[in-house]
C-alpha cells in the first residue's frame, strides 16, 4: 500500500495490529465484501468441517441400504465447500471423473440449502465392477450404474428430509451415452452392391436404433440443447416428440399417415423431422410438403 492509502485505511479502522495491538499490521476485510469478490479459503480444511473418506464411505453405504458398493468416495460436505467458494446459484458444474456421483449429490444438497438452481454434468467411463463385488451381485455392472442410482436415492433423501423447503428442488437428470452414428454406412461403391441388395438398402437408419436415439441426433444437428424439455404425445397411435416447446417436433414411427403429418404441422414447430421410411405410402410422402405449406409454412422440414 502507498502511504496515503495506508493512512486512509487507518482512519477507517481498516488496519488490524493483532489482539494486543503490537502485531504486524494487516488489512481488514469484511465478510460482506468477500462474498462479492470470492471468499479466500483456508489452506487446511479440517475433517470436522468437510468430513473424511471414512465418513463418506459409511454414508454412501447407508444410502444403499447398508451395502458398500464404492471405495473411498469423496465427502459431500467437501464438494459443497468447493461449490460455495467457486460457484453462484445458477452455475453449471462439470465433473469429468464422476465416480459415485458425489458432485451431483453435493449440487442437489447445496441447492436445497440456499435455493440455488445449479446444474451438473457428470462424465464417467463405464468401468466394469468386479464380478465378485457386492455391486456386481446387486446388478450394477459398471460404476456408471452405481452413480445413477446414487443420484436417484440422494435426490429422494434430500426431499424427504426437508419437504417444506424442497418442493421446487429439481432432482431429475438425463443419461446420455456416447455411441456410433445412427445412420447406415451409405458410402458404398457400385461393385459392393448387387441388384438383389437394393431393397435391403432402403432404410438408412441402423436397425437397432430407437426413436429417442434419432431424436437426440436431430437435437444436436438442429441446435437444441441436450437438457431441453421433451414432451411426448400420441396421435393415431404414433409417438410425437415435442422438444423445447415447439422448437423441434419429430416422429420416427412407421406408417405415418396424412392425419399425423397434419397434427405435427398444426403445432407450427420451428423444425419438423420424420424418417423417410415413416411415410405410410407414396401419397403421404407426396402430400408431406403441401401439408406444411398449408398449416405451417415457416416450419423447416427434414427427412432422415
Steps between C-alpha positions, in 0.01 A plus 500: 500500500607859442540725802178689421304177450631369832399820678154485344445143617637589843243782530224257399614247758591259222844411640537227764807489725425168665308419818752687719557792268865425440480256208585538133238732346247322278216624281149426625252353255138456593301187413243701306775622269655157455169349390502739204851423387539140615595372843864409543499144636712379788799288398393209720144368509444296813306176489251628758400761239514305174507137631737231376496193275405262780187698586419537130528123450267437794241753382504366144453146631207619711346657191519156335329318787824414678678355194851625419521538124775762469841547659621840621230733364556871561297655784197701391587791739845524339353551152237731647778719639657522153164593350439767762835661423504485124144490366192718501140382523465452124836336426548192284738256668695250287668193649704298250574227756159448652562170681215449744350838401588680824506830310141455384397419857678811629340724236150384596579532871629856465206599281268373773679715757534833319222483240747475214435374149841348430521227239749222457657294222655174615740320266621148571641209302289183550767326706382148577450390858680194630287189453571402859395837640176579681421760236516245217287252695242776555475560126737793456715385207704822487560800724279723284201296615601558863526874436158517336334320790687718749357815339147354512528402865678818609237720335221305666670515840561876480133560425382267775721670759381853416156469339397860569802664340563261210164501325651669193839328520591343166658158558437363153777410259546363149742221406677512164754253366755544224442271204568470132279672246138395467532496123600212274821531305360621170832559331500176302677458170293341221706183504394434862127502426314250288155550354358260756636722781329819386183452701698423817654849477170689508527600870814697578455471880664216688240240601581503873439873551196636687298813443677667793838416343395682185345785696823588681694482174259748344509723811877529467478570127236771542649676801266384776685456828507150645323615816206642301153413621359202308129423495338203327149473365320229304311565178334208321722266700822676396745655748571868439791672676470869580837654593534839672132584466476493124857565396516148358223246440587153374344163431699189410229234510404305186176536303453872564186627327391839369307556826816459708696734273215751523504481883873573504460789255221652709741517795699749284848397616818670388624162375312180413680170443382159379670189366490433131356156572238641738259597225220247467487527124606708201193720540607612849852564378365710213264698725758560775638832377159627390351433845770710663459778245132511592520485879851616588686656206787627718588155634828355376440134413762225502486136394746246640 
